[in-house]
Amino acid sequence: MKIALIGDSLTEGRPGVSFFNVLKEKFPNITFVNHGKPGESVKSLYTRLLKTKLDIDYDLSFLWIGVNDVYSKMLSVQAQPVAKDHDEFKDYYEKVLELVLASSKKVVAVTPALVGENTDNAPNNEIKELNVLIQSITRKQTNVSFLDIQSVFLSHLSKVNSSDYISTKVMRVMADVLFYKKPSRIDKLSKERGLHLTLDGIHLNSTGAQIVAEIYESEIKRLTHKNQDAIQ
């Protein structure tokens, strides 16, 4: 079985802890290909997929994109162009999904998760709106599943008290990439910042990476069993 993981820095695994590595350990007999790229927005991902074609033999692809279309607007420097409004986001997401579907038998559309661990802040409310758009897009497709990862994260955060910390300085984010590579150091800094699931409000610490890996694991098993039942 061959699975593609397509997205931004959360998929690539830097900064923060990589859920991709956890997932590979859970499924040693599956070939995972990481197509994550830092700073990726839905518009820049579309451009990348046009220039660099995906393999066409994926059994399953996870598409996790959209957080930078909210988060990047908070940064002094934007690495990639972002959707100017929700209509443009929807348009580009549909285009990206079409390209991914052309390379994979099935696709899981994963919602953006968090911009800050304050569950009621403005960025997270905007993400909720984008997630409604993503769900409406997936309903039109027969081979696409919708995975609301934000709801899982918000459920976890409803049980704890998190700080409002969000890294909005580009140099701070770069420093986290360069100097915080070991999970133990990442988790220590996360705790110092008063966070529970992330290093900086966006990227994952060990707890967040484990949650994502478990969610992906459940989806892989669900779809695998579904295919086996169909064959029988």
TIBA-227840 format. One line per field, with one value per residue: residue number from 1; residue in three letters; x, y, z of N, C-alpha, C in turn. Coordinates in nm, 2 decimals. Layout:
<volos>
seq = (NUM/...) $
type = (ala/...) $
n.X = (X/...) $
n.Y = (Y/...) $
n.Z = (Z/...) $
ca.X = (X/...) $
ca.Y = (Y/...) $
ca.Z = (Z/...) $
c.X = (X/...) $
c.Y = (Y/...) $
c.Z = (Z/...) $
</volos>
This chain:
<volos>
seq = (1/2/3/4/5/6/7/8/9/10/11/12/13/14/15/16/17/18/19/20/21/22/23/24/25/26/27/28/29/30/31/32/33/34/35/36/37/38/39/40/41/42/43/44/45/46/47/48/49/50/51/52/53/54/55/56/57/58/59/60/61/62/63/64/65/66/67/68/69/70/71/72/73/74/75/76/77/78/79/80/81/82/83/84/85/86/87/88/89/90/91/92/93/94/95/96/97/98/99/100/101/102/103/104/105/106/107/108/109/110/111/112/113/114/115/116/117/118/119/120/121/122/123/124/125/126/127/128/129/130/131/132/133/134/135/136/137/138/139/140/141/142/143/144/145/146/147/148/149/150/151/152/153/154/155/156/157/158/159/160/161/162/163/164/165/166/167/168/169/170/171/172/173/174/175/176/177/178/179/180/181/182/183/184/185/186/187/188/189/190/191/192/193/194/195/196/197/198/199/200/201/202/203/204/205/206/207/208/209/210/211/212/213/214/215/216/217/218/219/220/221/222/223/224/225/226/227/228/229/230/231/232) $
type = (met/lys/ile/ala/leu/ile/gly/asp/ser/leu/thr/glu/gly/arg/pro/gly/val/ser/phe/phe/asn/val/leu/lys/glu/lys/phe/pro/asn/ile/thr/phe/val/asn/his/gly/lys/pro/gly/glu/ser/val/lys/ser/leu/tyr/thr/arg/leu/leu/lys/thr/lys/leu/asp/ile/asp/tyr/asp/leu/ser/phe/leu/trp/ile/gly/val/asn/asp/val/tyr/ser/lys/met/leu/ser/val/gln/ala/gln/pro/val/ala/lys/asp/his/asp/glu/phe/lys/asp/tyr/tyr/glu/lys/val/leu/glu/leu/val/leu/ala/ser/ser/lys/lys/val/val/ala/val/thr/pro/ala/leu/val/gly/glu/asn/thr/asp/asn/ala/pro/asn/asn/glu/ile/lys/glu/leu/asn/val/leu/ile/gln/ser/ile/thr/arg/lys/gln/thr/asn/val/ser/phe/leu/asp/ile/gln/ser/val/phe/leu/ser/his/leu/ser/lys/val/asn/ser/ser/asp/tyr/ile/ser/thr/lys/val/met/arg/val/met/ala/asp/val/leu/phe/tyr/lys/lys/pro/ser/arg/ile/asp/lys/leu/ser/lys/glu/arg/gly/leu/his/leu/thr/leu/asp/gly/ile/his/leu/asn/ser/thr/gly/ala/gln/ile/val/ala/glu/ile/tyr/glu/ser/glu/ile/lys/arg/leu/thr/his/lys/asn/gln/asp/ala/ile/gln) $
n.X = (0.08/0.05/0.08/0.02/0.11/0.01/0.07/0.15/0.39/0.32/0.27/0.52/0.67/0.83/0.86/0.86/0.72/0.73/0.45/0.45/0.67/0.59/0.37/0.49/0.62/0.40/0.30/0.48/0.49/0.37/0.42/0.50/0.48/0.61/0.48/0.49/0.54/0.70/0.52/0.32/0.03/-0.31/-0.32/-0.04/0.02/-0.14/0.00/0.24/0.18/0.10/0.35/0.52/0.44/0.24/0.30/0.11/0.00/-0.10/-0.26/-0.40/-0.45/-0.37/-0.49/-0.39/-0.43/-0.44/-0.42/-0.22/-0.34/-0.48/-0.31/-0.07/-0.14/-0.11/0.16/0.46/0.59/0.50/0.53/0.42/0.16/-0.17/-0.52/-0.75/-1.00/-1.29/-1.42/-1.22/-1.05/-1.21/-1.23/-0.96/-0.90/-1.07/-0.95/-0.70/-0.78/-0.88/-0.65/-0.51/-0.69/-0.66/-0.43/-0.46/-0.64/-0.82/-0.90/-0.84/-0.97/-0.84/-0.91/-0.79/-0.62/-0.54/-0.48/-0.32/-0.39/-0.61/-0.93/-1.14/-1.05/-1.01/-0.87/-0.91/-1.18/-1.21/-1.09/-1.28/-1.48/-1.36/-1.34/-1.60/-1.65/-1.47/-1.58/-1.82/-1.73/-1.62/-1.84/-1.94/-1.79/-1.71/-1.50/-1.38/-1.31/-1.41/-1.23/-1.25/-1.03/-0.98/-1.20/-1.13/-0.90/-1.00/-1.17/-0.99/-0.85/-1.05/-1.05/-0.84/-0.63/-0.50/-0.24/-0.24/-0.05/0.11/0.33/0.43/0.64/0.87/1.14/1.14/1.00/1.18/1.40/1.30/1.29/1.56/1.68/1.53/1.49/1.48/1.23/1.20/1.31/1.14/0.90/0.95/0.98/0.73/0.58/0.68/0.57/0.31/0.15/-0.03/-0.08/0.07/0.38/0.40/0.15/0.07/0.23/0.31/0.36/0.49/0.25/0.05/0.14/0.11/-0.16/-0.25/-0.13/-0.26/-0.52/-0.49/-0.41/-0.64/-0.81/-0.68/-0.70/-0.98/-1.05/-0.90/-1.01/-1.27/-1.23/-1.14/-1.38/-1.54/-1.42/-1.46) $
n.Y = (-0.12/0.22/0.55/0.89/1.19/1.51/1.85/2.12/2.27/2.13/1.87/1.81/1.82/2.00/2.33/2.17/1.85/1.56/1.40/1.23/1.06/0.91/0.78/0.62/0.43/0.30/0.17/-0.02/-0.17/-0.02/0.21/0.53/0.86/1.18/1.48/1.73/2.09/2.37/2.67/2.65/2.74/2.72/2.82/2.82/2.55/2.45/2.56/2.43/2.16/2.16/2.21/2.01/1.70/1.46/1.12/0.86/0.64/0.61/0.46/0.59/0.92/1.18/1.50/1.78/2.10/2.46/2.60/2.79/2.98/3.13/3.17/3.29/3.55/3.68/3.71/3.91/3.88/3.71/3.39/3.26/3.32/3.39/3.29/3.54/3.57/3.38/3.27/3.25/3.08/2.84/2.79/2.74/2.52/2.33/2.29/2.19/1.95/1.82/1.76/1.60/1.38/1.28/1.13/0.94/0.67/0.71/0.99/1.17/1.45/1.67/1.88/2.22/2.28/2.44/2.78/2.90/2.82/2.91/2.85/3.01/3.23/3.47/3.38/3.10/3.08/3.16/2.95/2.75/2.84/2.80/2.52/2.44/2.51/2.33/2.09/2.11/2.09/1.83/1.67/1.66/1.47/1.13/0.97/1.08/1.15/1.32/1.47/1.60/1.74/1.96/1.97/1.75/1.84/2.08/1.96/1.83/2.06/2.18/2.08/2.17/2.44/2.67/2.89/3.21/3.21/3.27/3.22/3.49/3.61/3.59/3.53/3.41/3.18/3.06/3.02/2.83/2.61/2.57/2.53/2.37/2.06/1.81/1.60/1.61/1.86/2.03/1.98/2.08/2.35/2.41/2.37/2.57/2.79/2.76/2.59/2.30/2.12/2.21/2.35/2.62/2.73/2.66/2.45/2.11/1.96/1.68/1.55/1.66/1.56/1.29/1.26/1.33/1.13/0.91/0.96/0.96/0.70/0.56/0.63/0.52/0.24/0.22/0.27/0.08/-0.16/-0.13/-0.15/-0.41/-0.54/-0.48/-0.62/-0.88) $
n.Z = (0.00/-0.08/0.04/0.02/0.18/0.19/0.21/0.44/0.66/0.89/0.79/0.68/0.91/1.04/1.19/1.52/1.64/1.44/1.32/1.11/1.13/1.35/1.24/1.04/1.20/1.31/1.09/0.94/0.70/0.51/0.24/0.29/0.16/0.19/0.12/0.23/0.27/0.41/0.50/0.31/0.13/0.02/-0.24/-0.32/-0.30/-0.50/-0.73/-0.69/-0.73/-0.99/-1.12/-1.02/-1.07/-0.90/-0.81/-0.98/-0.86/-0.60/-0.33/-0.13/-0.02/0.20/0.24/0.38/0.43/0.45/0.69/0.68/0.53/0.70/0.92/0.80/0.75/0.98/1.01/0.97/0.73/0.45/0.34/0.12/-0.13/-0.02/-0.01/-0.10/-0.01/0.11/-0.11/-0.31/-0.18/-0.17/-0.44/-0.52/-0.35/-0.45/-0.70/-0.62/-0.50/-0.71/-0.86/-0.68/-0.66/-0.91/-0.88/-0.69/-0.55/-0.34/-0.13/0.17/0.30/0.51/0.78/0.85/1.16/1.41/1.50/1.74/2.08/2.21/2.20/2.11/1.97/1.71/1.47/1.49/1.47/1.21/1.08/1.14/0.97/0.72/0.73/0.71/0.45/0.32/0.39/0.25/-0.01/-0.02/0.00/-0.26/-0.38/-0.46/-0.39/-0.17/0.16/0.46/0.71/1.02/1.19/1.35/1.53/1.70/1.82/1.95/2.13/2.30/2.40/2.54/2.79/2.93/3.05/2.84/2.72/2.54/2.35/2.04/1.78/1.60/1.49/1.23/1.26/1.50/1.46/1.28/1.44/1.62/1.44/1.39/1.64/1.80/1.78/1.89/2.03/2.32/2.39/2.24/2.36/2.62/2.57/2.47/2.70/2.86/2.73/2.79/2.66/2.52/2.31/2.10/1.97/1.93/1.90/1.65/1.52/1.60/1.92/2.11/2.21/2.05/1.80/1.84/1.87/1.61/1.45/1.56/1.47/1.19/1.17/1.25/1.04/0.82/0.88/0.88/0.61/0.48/0.58/0.48/0.21/0.19/0.27/0.06/-0.15/-0.07) $
ca.X = (0.00/0.13/0.00/0.08/0.07/0.02/0.03/0.24/0.50/0.26/0.29/0.66/0.72/0.92/0.91/0.78/0.74/0.67/0.35/0.48/0.76/0.51/0.29/0.57/0.65/0.28/0.27/0.61/0.47/0.31/0.51/0.45/0.55/0.58/0.48/0.48/0.63/0.67/0.46/0.23/-0.11/-0.38/-0.28/0.09/0.01/-0.19/0.11/0.35/0.13/0.11/0.48/0.57/0.33/0.24/0.29/-0.03/-0.03/-0.13/-0.39/-0.47/-0.38/-0.42/-0.47/-0.40/-0.39/-0.54/-0.39/-0.14/-0.43/-0.52/-0.19/0.02/-0.19/-0.06/0.30/0.51/0.63/0.42/0.62/0.34/0.04/-0.28/-0.65/-0.79/-1.13/-1.33/-1.45/-1.10/-1.00/-1.29/-1.19/-0.83/-0.91/-1.13/-0.85/-0.60/-0.84/-0.89/-0.51/-0.48/-0.77/-0.61/-0.31/-0.49/-0.77/-0.90/-0.84/-0.89/-0.95/-0.82/-0.93/-0.69/-0.65/-0.53/-0.39/-0.33/-0.47/-0.73/-1.03/-1.24/-0.99/-1.06/-0.82/-0.97/-1.32/-1.20/-1.06/-1.41/-1.55/-1.30/-1.37/-1.74/-1.63/-1.40/-1.68/-1.92/-1.66/-1.60/-1.97/-1.97/-1.70/-1.74/-1.38/-1.31/-1.36/-1.39/-1.17/-1.25/-0.92/-1.00/-1.29/-1.06/-0.81/-1.07/-1.22/-0.88/-0.82/-1.16/-1.03/-0.72/-0.61/-0.38/-0.21/-0.28/0.08/0.12/0.45/0.40/0.77/0.93/1.27/1.12/0.97/1.31/1.48/1.24/1.33/1.70/1.74/1.44/1.47/1.45/1.10/1.21/1.33/1.02/0.79/0.99/0.95/0.59/0.53/0.72/0.48/0.18/0.07/-0.06/-0.08/0.16/0.50/0.39/0.01/0.04/0.31/0.28/0.45/0.47/0.11/-0.03/0.18/0.06/-0.30/-0.27/-0.09/-0.37/-0.64/-0.46/-0.41/-0.78/-0.87/-0.62/-0.76/-1.12/-1.06/-0.85/-1.12/-1.38/-1.19/-1.14/-1.52/-1.60/-1.37/-1.53) $
ca.Y = (0.00/0.35/0.66/1.03/1.29/1.63/1.97/2.23/2.23/2.03/1.74/1.79/1.79/2.11/2.30/2.08/1.71/1.50/1.29/1.14/0.96/0.82/0.70/0.52/0.33/0.22/0.09/-0.05/-0.23/0.07/0.31/0.67/0.96/1.30/1.59/1.86/2.20/2.48/2.79/2.62/2.78/2.64/2.87/2.78/2.41/2.42/2.59/2.32/2.03/2.18/2.20/1.88/1.61/1.35/0.98/0.83/0.50/0.61/0.40/0.68/1.05/1.27/1.64/1.87/2.23/2.57/2.67/2.91/3.09/3.21/3.21/3.38/3.69/3.73/3.73/4.03/3.84/3.59/3.30/3.22/3.39/3.33/3.32/3.67/3.55/3.24/3.22/3.21/2.96/2.73/2.77/2.67/2.39/2.24/2.26/2.10/1.82/1.75/1.71/1.49/1.27/1.22/1.05/0.85/0.60/0.77/1.11/1.22/1.59/1.70/2.03/2.29/2.26/2.55/2.90/2.94/2.72/2.98/2.80/3.11/3.34/3.50/3.29/2.96/3.09/3.17/2.81/2.68/2.87/2.73/2.38/2.42/2.51/2.20/1.98/2.12/2.05/1.69/1.61/1.64/1.37/1.00/0.90/1.17/1.15/1.45/1.44/1.72/1.73/2.07/1.93/1.67/1.93/2.16/1.88/1.81/2.18/2.22/2.01/2.22/2.59/2.70/3.03/3.26/3.22/3.23/3.28/3.57/3.67/3.49/3.49/3.32/3.05/3.00/2.98/2.70/2.51/2.55/2.50/2.28/1.95/1.69/1.61/1.65/2.01/2.09/1.97/2.17/2.49/2.42/2.38/2.70/2.88/2.74/2.52/2.16/2.04/2.27/2.42/2.77/2.76/2.60/2.33/2.01/1.90/1.53/1.52/1.69/1.47/1.15/1.27/1.33/1.00/0.81/0.99/0.91/0.55/0.51/0.65/0.42/0.11/0.22/0.26/-0.05/-0.26/-0.10/-0.20/-0.56/-0.59/-0.46/-0.73/-1.00) $
ca.Z = (0.00/-0.09/0.09/0.01/0.28/0.12/0.29/0.47/0.75/0.98/0.73/0.67/1.05/1.10/1.33/1.60/1.63/1.32/1.33/1.00/1.18/1.43/1.15/0.97/1.29/1.33/0.97/0.87/0.57/0.41/0.19/0.30/0.09/0.25/0.03/0.31/0.25/0.50/0.45/0.20/0.13/-0.08/-0.37/-0.35/-0.32/-0.64/-0.82/-0.68/-0.79/-1.14/-1.16/-0.98/-1.07/-0.81/-0.87/-1.01/-0.81/-0.46/-0.28/-0.04/0.00/0.30/0.20/0.50/0.39/0.48/0.81/0.65/0.47/0.82/1.00/0.73/0.75/1.11/1.01/0.90/0.60/0.40/0.25/0.00/-0.15/0.04/-0.07/-0.06/0.06/0.12/-0.24/-0.37/-0.11/-0.22/-0.58/-0.52/-0.28/-0.55/-0.80/-0.56/-0.48/-0.85/-0.89/-0.59/-0.70/-1.03/-0.85/-0.58/-0.55/-0.23/-0.06/0.29/0.32/0.66/0.80/0.93/1.30/1.51/1.51/1.88/2.16/2.25/2.10/2.07/1.91/1.57/1.37/1.50/1.42/1.07/1.04/1.14/0.85/0.61/0.74/0.66/0.30/0.28/0.40/0.14/-0.13/-0.02/-0.02/-0.40/-0.44/-0.42/-0.34/-0.08/0.30/0.53/0.85/1.10/1.29/1.44/1.64/1.80/1.89/2.04/2.24/2.40/2.47/2.63/2.92/2.99/3.03/2.75/2.70/2.41/2.28/1.90/1.72/1.48/1.44/1.14/1.31/1.62/1.40/1.22/1.56/1.66/1.34/1.40/1.77/1.88/1.69/1.97/2.10/2.46/2.39/2.19/2.46/2.73/2.53/2.46/2.84/2.91/2.67/2.84/2.55/2.55/2.19/2.00/2.01/1.91/1.86/1.52/1.50/1.70/2.02/2.11/2.23/1.92/1.69/1.87/1.84/1.46/1.41/1.59/1.39/1.06/1.18/1.25/0.90/0.73/0.91/0.84/0.47/0.45/0.61/0.39/0.08/0.21/0.28/-0.07/-0.23/-0.02) $
c.X = (0.09/0.04/0.08/0.02/0.11/-0.02/0.15/0.35/0.45/0.28/0.44/0.72/0.82/0.85/0.82/0.81/0.66/0.57/0.38/0.57/0.69/0.43/0.37/0.60/0.52/0.25/0.40/0.60/0.40/0.42/0.44/0.54/0.51/0.59/0.45/0.58/0.60/0.61/0.35/0.09/-0.18/-0.35/-0.14/0.10/-0.04/-0.08/0.21/0.30/0.12/0.25/0.55/0.46/0.35/0.25/0.14/-0.08/-0.05/-0.26/-0.47/-0.38/-0.45/-0.39/-0.49/-0.34/-0.49/-0.50/-0.31/-0.22/-0.49/-0.40/-0.09/-0.02/-0.15/0.09/0.34/0.55/0.56/0.51/0.55/0.22/-0.08/-0.41/-0.70/-0.92/-1.17/-1.37/-1.33/-1.04/-1.07/-1.25/-1.06/-0.83/-0.97/-1.03/-0.74/-0.66/-0.85/-0.76/-0.48/-0.56/-0.72/-0.49/-0.34/-0.63/-0.87/-0.83/-0.91/-0.86/-0.95/-0.83/-0.81/-0.72/-0.65/-0.44/-0.41/-0.42/-0.59/-0.84/-1.13/-1.18/-1.04/-1.00/-0.88/-1.12/-1.32/-1.17/-1.19/-1.49/-1.49/-1.33/-1.51/-1.73/-1.57/-1.50/-1.78/-1.86/-1.65/-1.73/-2.01/-1.88/-1.73/-1.62/-1.31/-1.39/-1.32/-1.34/-1.16/-1.15/-0.93/-1.09/-1.22/-0.97/-0.88/-1.13/-1.11/-0.85/-0.93/-1.14/-0.91/-0.72/-0.48/-0.36/-0.25/-0.16/0.06/0.24/0.41/0.53/0.84/1.06/1.25/1.08/1.09/1.40/1.43/1.28/1.47/1.74/1.65/1.40/1.43/1.31/1.10/1.23/1.21/0.91/0.82/0.95/0.80/0.53/0.56/0.62/0.33/0.09/0.06/-0.04/0.03/0.28/0.48/0.25/-0.03/0.10/0.30/0.39/0.43/0.33/0.03/0.01/0.12/-0.09/-0.33/-0.24/-0.20/-0.49/-0.61/-0.46/-0.55/-0.84/-0.81/-0.68/-0.90/-1.13/-1.00/-0.95/-1.24/-1.35/-1.19/-1.29/-1.58/-1.55/-1.44/-1.68) $
c.Y = (0.12/0.47/0.79/1.11/1.43/1.75/2.06/2.18/2.13/1.89/1.71/1.75/1.88/2.24/2.21/1.94/1.65/1.38/1.19/1.03/0.86/0.73/0.59/0.40/0.24/0.13/0.06/-0.11/-0.14/0.17/0.45/0.77/1.10/1.42/1.72/1.96/2.32/2.60/2.77/2.67/2.70/2.69/2.82/2.63/2.38/2.45/2.48/2.19/2.04/2.16/2.07/1.78/1.50/1.22/0.95/0.69/0.50/0.54/0.50/0.81/1.13/1.42/1.73/2.01/2.33/2.65/2.80/3.02/3.17/3.26/3.31/3.52/3.76/3.76/3.86/4.00/3.71/3.52/3.27/3.30/3.32/3.37/3.45/3.67/3.41/3.18/3.17/3.09/2.83/2.69/2.69/2.54/2.29/2.20/2.17/1.96/1.75/1.69/1.59/1.36/1.20/1.12/0.94/0.79/0.67/0.89/1.13/1.37/1.63/1.85/2.09/2.28/2.38/2.66/2.96/2.84/2.78/2.94/2.90/3.23/3.36/3.41/3.15/2.97/3.10/3.03/2.73/2.71/2.80/2.58/2.35/2.42/2.38/2.09/1.99/2.07/1.89/1.61/1.58/1.53/1.23/0.93/0.99/1.16/1.28/1.41/1.58/1.71/1.84/2.04/1.84/1.75/2.02/2.09/1.86/1.94/2.23/2.17/2.07/2.38/2.61/2.85/3.08/3.27/3.18/3.30/3.36/3.64/3.56/3.44/3.39/3.18/2.98/2.95/2.84/2.59/2.47/2.49/2.40/2.16/1.82/1.71/1.66/1.80/2.08/2.09/2.06/2.31/2.51/2.44/2.52/2.81/2.86/2.67/2.37/2.07/2.09/2.33/2.57/2.82/2.70/2.46/2.24/1.98/1.75/1.49/1.54/1.59/1.33/1.15/1.26/1.19/0.90/0.84/0.94/0.75/0.49/0.52/0.55/0.28/0.11/0.20/0.13/-0.16/-0.25/-0.16/-0.36/-0.61/-0.58/-0.58/-0.86/-1.01) $
c.Z = (0.00/-0.06/0.08/0.12/0.22/0.20/0.32/0.57/0.86/0.93/0.72/0.81/1.10/1.09/1.40/1.59/1.51/1.35/1.22/1.04/1.27/1.35/1.08/1.07/1.32/1.21/0.89/0.73/0.47/0.37/0.20/0.23/0.14/0.15/0.11/0.27/0.34/0.43/0.35/0.22/0.02/-0.22/-0.41/-0.37/-0.46/-0.74/-0.81/-0.75/-0.94/-1.19/-1.13/-0.97/-0.96/-0.88/-0.89/-0.95/-0.66/-0.43/-0.20/-0.03/0.11/0.26/0.32/0.47/0.43/0.60/0.78/0.58/0.58/0.89/0.94/0.74/0.88/1.11/0.93/0.76/0.56/0.30/0.12/-0.01/-0.08/-0.03/-0.01/0.01/0.05/-0.02/-0.32/-0.31/-0.16/-0.36/-0.59/-0.46/-0.38/-0.66/-0.75/-0.54/-0.61/-0.89/-0.80/-0.62/-0.82/-1.00/-0.75/-0.59/-0.45/-0.17/0.07/0.30/0.47/0.68/0.87/1.07/1.39/1.47/1.65/1.95/2.23/2.16/2.05/2.01/1.77/1.47/1.37/1.45/1.27/1.01/1.04/1.02/0.73/0.61/0.69/0.50/0.25/0.29/0.29/0.01/-0.13/-0.04/-0.17/-0.46/-0.38/-0.35/-0.24/0.06/0.37/0.67/0.92/1.22/1.39/1.56/1.75/1.88/1.99/2.15/2.35/2.48/2.56/2.77/3.00/2.98/2.96/2.75/2.56/2.32/2.13/1.85/1.60/1.43/1.35/1.20/1.43/1.56/1.34/1.33/1.61/1.57/1.37/1.53/1.85/1.79/1.77/2.04/2.24/2.47/2.34/2.29/2.58/2.69/2.52/2.60/2.89/2.85/2.71/2.75/2.58/2.42/2.08/2.06/2.02/1.88/1.73/1.51/1.62/1.79/2.01/2.12/2.11/1.81/1.71/1.84/1.69/1.41/1.44/1.50/1.25/1.06/1.18/1.11/0.81/0.75/0.87/0.69/0.42/0.47/0.52/0.26/0.08/0.20/0.14/-0.16/-0.20/-0.06) $
</volos>
